[in-house]
Amino acid sequence: MTPEPTSPTGDSPAGTDTPRTGPPPGCPAHGRGPGGLSRLHESPDLKRLYEHLRAEHGPVAPVLLHDDVPVWVVLGHAENQQLVRSPAQYCKDSRIWSALAEGLVKPDHPLMPHIAWQPMCAHAEGDEHRRLRGAIDAAVAATDFRGLRRHVNRSVQRVVNRFCEAGEADLVGQYAEHLPMAVMCHVLGMPDEYGDRIVEAARDMIRGTETAIASNAYVMGALERLTARSRARPLDDFAGHLVGHPAGLTDEEIAQHLRVVLIAAYEATANLLANVLRQVLIDPRFRSQLNGGQMTVPQAVEQLLWDEPPFSTIFAYFAKQDTELGGRRIRKGDGLLFAPAPANVDPRVRPDPTADMQGNRSHLAFGGGAHECPGQDIGRVIAEVGVDALLMRLPDVELSIDEEELSFTESIASRHLVELPVHFTPRPQQDELQRPSHENDAPPQHDWHIGVTRPRTGPDGAAPVPPESPAVPEPVPAPVPAVTEPAPPQGAWQRFLRWWRGY
């Protein structure tokens, strides 16, 4: 059957032709394109637009991409799950996309790097997908997660040491965008490649700037060198496991899959880490729950995976046959956007979008089905330890601007926090091998964090009183010199936390 070129524009819900009323003045659905469809890439507020689309069209809505290319965006939680779990009906092979076959998608289309078919597991099906994905899954399964936590802690020390003495920092540009790359370079097997240059190249690639091709070449050069080293001498790292896997990946397949793992893990984790830190800083209740023990850092991460998934939509799935989804008639060759952001606030599964989702992992932040993110647990570890260790180093960190002044850059794929300026008590650098801590490293007059022993000071609070001169007479027969109070014995919970953090 020859697919209709504009099938996303022609059907109303449940196949009816009932006319729709237009959106109210001032709503983000205005500025529509052909057929009255909303252009996703022109919306100043995608979150609000998705809710208008849900109200107007239901769980599956027709929309336009750049150059007015028609696609469906899947808004419903159940419908997104059906999309990714129905390989007989939907695939990620863009070569069957009607818009591409008919010339609507030009070679220089802005989304082509995301959608163009490549010989990788992300686009493969059947036996080829199982061969490639099997190698990736085996490499992830070989990860020593306790050792990974230890390395994240050490990477936190290295990154925080760059700015801890200044008393101020941007936790996006100086922390959230550096920590994941430092860890991923170690995981893949190229720790010496980590530095400002590879972080800048990764950001440049993701943003699709004019120098993105050169940045991609820089990253691929590093990964090709890693592949060659691993082929000559496989080590117990991600690249070494890919080289040694029975699937027999070629050097090109290994380098390309390493790039996918590196960039996807970097982008998702940097976004997640920045979002969790922002929530800690702007919401006193959130922070008090962490400090008071009502919420653990892993639970805080899961809450943010509901509220701010690292990727708003994922490009793209394509219908292998005529089918139906969410009451809409989907034609063979139609393109569909998997959309975690609107799905996570689907009123049918989350009537109150502000509700606490602790303990619930049914969000769609990491996709689902055959193409579910294989490295999601690595990303979780980086985010969890990254938040916990930072707060251990800088317990008095505070936002330097009003919450309303924080800004985001938004695209169809994701929503990025631009910067997160903070201030804190300047603190000395720490040994990378030392467990992140704030004890005994800050001026006494600023050390107010609950649970930390405050050194005894003189009447003016300027300096500690020498042991031979007690600060206050004690009601005992003889004066007792001031001494440092011994640390309380570690209980089972403290010992578990020490082990969990990799020490």
Buried (B, 14 or more C-beta within 10 A) or exposed (E): EEBBBBBBBBBBBEEEEEEEEEBEEEEBBEEBBEEEBBBBBEBEEBBEBBBBBBEBBBBBBBBBBBBBBBBBBBBBBBBBBBBBEBBEBBBBBBEBBBBBBEEBBEEEBBBBBBBBBEEBBBBBBEEEBBBBBBBBBBBBEBBEEEEBBBBBBBBBBBBBBEBBEEEEBBBBBBBBBBBBBBBBBBBBBBBEBBEEEBBBBBBBBBEBEEBBEEBBEBBBEBBBEBBEBBBEEBEEBBBBBBBBBEBEBEEEBBBBBBBBBBBBBBBBBBBBBBBBBBBBBBEEEBBEBBBEEEBBBBBBBBBBBBBBBBBBBBBBBBBBEBBEBBBBBBBBBBBBBBBBBBBBBBEEBBEEBEEEBBEEEEBBBBBBBBBEBBBBBBBBBBBBBBBBBBBBBBBBBEBBEEEEEBEEEBBBBBBBBEBBBBBBBBBEEBEEEEBBBBEEBBEBEEBEBEEBEEBBBEEEEEEEBEEEEBBEEEEEEEEEEBEEEEEEEEEEEEEEBEEBBBE
